[in-house]
Every structure is written in C-alpha cells, then in structure tokens.
C-alpha cells in the first residue's frame, strides 16, 4: 500500500493532529517511511498562527518538494490549509493536494488516489506513544475573542471531547506522562451541557489516576480557580503554564483580554504559598498596537518581580480578520526588536538563576531518552532538560541530585551516588 512521511510544524496541538492522521494512514495499510525520499505520500501539517510560522511552513513545503522522488504525492494540511485553502493551492502548484481539517486526504499517485477518511481532529485513531510522554488534545477550537488571534476563525468554536474518549486515548497511548492541551484548556466542558463548566477539574483527577504524571498546557488566567490549582498540585506536577500575554491593564483591554500585572502577581504568590516548588511558564506579546514605553516598563517590572521559570516573548504579528489588524498605534519594528532583546535578556538571567538555585537539590525525573530526563519543572519539547547518566532506563523514574546548571539545562547524578560518596568528596 506504500509508505508515508508526516512533517509537523507549530504547537503541540498540531503534533496531536499528526499523530491521529498517522493512525488513520496506518489503518489504511500504509507504513512509515524512514525519510521523505522513501515516502509515497508526504503530508506537511502546517502552522499559520503568525507570519514567521507561515514563512516556515512555506519554506518546509518547498524543501520537501525538492527532496521527494518523482511520483510521491505531496499533501498540505493543518492551519494554513484551513485558513488559506484555495489561495495556497494556487500559490503552490508543486503541491498535489491542499486539505483542510474536514476534507479527505488522498494518498498514492494522481492516477490512483485512495481516499482517507475525513480529518475529524478529535476522534481519529492514534498509534501508541513513542516516548514516555504524550500530548492529549481535550478540545478543539476556541470561544475567546482575543484581539490578536485568528485561530477561532479557522479552528472554529470550542468543541470538547467526552471524558470517556479522552480517558480511552490516555489508556491506549501507554505513556507515563500525559500532557493535556487545548486552545483554552480550563474552559473544557463549557460548550457541552453533559460536561458543564468546571469539568477540567474532574478530568485532571481522572487522568492523574491513570498515569504517573499529568501536566497541563495553555491556561487562561481568569479560569485558574482554586479547585483547578489544587487539582494540578495534587497530580505531583505543579507546573502552571499561564497565558498572560501582557500585564498592562489598558493594553490587555485593547487585546480583549482579562487581568493585569497585580492580579497575576497575587495569583502566582498564592500558588507558591500552597506549593513552594511550583514552576511557572508564560508567553507575552511585544509591540501590540498601542503599547507605550510605560507598558513595556510595566512588563519588565513584572518579569523581574514574578521570577517565572520560563517565558517566551513574541513580536506582535498583524493577522487579517482580527480585531487588532486595523488598530492605530502600530509600534515601529526597530523598537519591537529592542524591547524583545531587553525582555529576553532579563528573563534569561532569571531562568539561569532559578536553575542555579536547584544545584544540590534532590529531584525526581522521568527519563525521556538515554541521558535525557525531566523533572516537574520541565515540559517536554518546550523547556530545558536534565542531563543524567545514560544507563538510566528510558521510561523510568529516578531520584537524582542536581550537580550543575548551564542556562536552561541541568546536570544530575543518581542520589545513591552522592549518598555513597566519601564525606567532602561532593
């Protein structure tokens, strides 16, 4: 039946979509190829969130077109296909098919296409996890109206999966750590009367009852209830990925978002009071229309005071069809670059300092690959890692002592090594 190759770009949610597409291709009788050159069909799962992501997607499509052998079918799917369908197909004649989320993909050669079932992103089959961890998407789409975001326009409104379907997928994956993802994770269930608001809490507890580690990504700050905080802490992975975007109250209102720096700091302090070992990640937009020097200074001050473990800073990207696309007060690109550099330098120093503080600490890690592990502070593929001896079994947990830090990464040795060392030798 042939071989397939899937190239995935963008966020963890896209990786889940690729995994589910892979499950369907396998069910149709295809086998994975070892490279693009060996594949009979190549699928590029694209990202269209911001301009840089779209440029990377186009570059990847063209690179794969050059690398594939004659007769290989090139299919483009994902966010760019959904958002720009016909326009993308016209601009890229090299592509054999541009397939949105609900359009069947055809495999094989043009002369002998074989249909694959429609891409129901929530319910496609999926192969077992290849790593000790796996992403699980619990909902699709988003009901928010954030001024900068075009995702609801092509991903649609929120659609929550049933708890049973999610738990069945968790069981089938066979992973030690499950990372729950969605566009708006804490809103899980609001769109489904049988689930209801607040359904994320019993879901987290149910998943945590099945696997050793449960991690949550993409939490909107206004929905971080006490019950959800307690549920996260009770999993043993007190990791809080908060979608803050900025801290200036006037600018956040321009973004059509909730909150301000003072509220965020209070919530972070409250969580740390409950769980001193809690880890925090957030992302911030720099150069949103109307961002003043005072707004930038407020964000700098917040970064310094909050002392988050991880931060991402992204230049504002003007997206057609969004509220912000026609706002006045565009920030000059050169100034955005300066602000990004200042924020990144400050956060890099904070991250390095927080990693240095862990030297000498005992931590529990999950071994992802030979010599590579993670504690509760490190989300897979996003944060730093913990370097460990290669003899530690992949998929196992180990108690280690941190011996060094280099920027975002740590080095550690098994705790029994330090315990057996002669006094004064550490």
Secondary structure, 3 states (H helix, E strand, C coil): CCEEEEEECCCHHHHHHHHHHHHHHHHCCCEECCCHHHCCEEEEEECCCCHHHHHHHHHHHHHHHHHCCCCCEEEEEEHHHHHHHHHHHHHCCCCCEECCCCCCCEECCHHHCEECCCCCCCCCCCCCCCCCEEEEECEECCCCCCCCCCHHHHHCCCEECCHHHHHHHHHHHCCCEEEEECCCHHHCCCCCCCCCCCHHHHHHHHHHCCCCEEEECCEEHHHCCHHHHHHHHHCCCCEEEEEEECCCHHHHHHCCCCCCHHHHHHHHHHHHHHCCCCEEEEEEEECCCCCCHHHHHHHHHHHHHHCCCEEEEEECCCCCCCHHHHCCCCCCHHHHHHHHHHHHHHHHHHHHHHHHCCCCCEEEEEEEECCEEECCCCCCCCCCCEECCCCCCCCCEEEEEEEEEECCEEEEEEHHHHHHCCCCCC
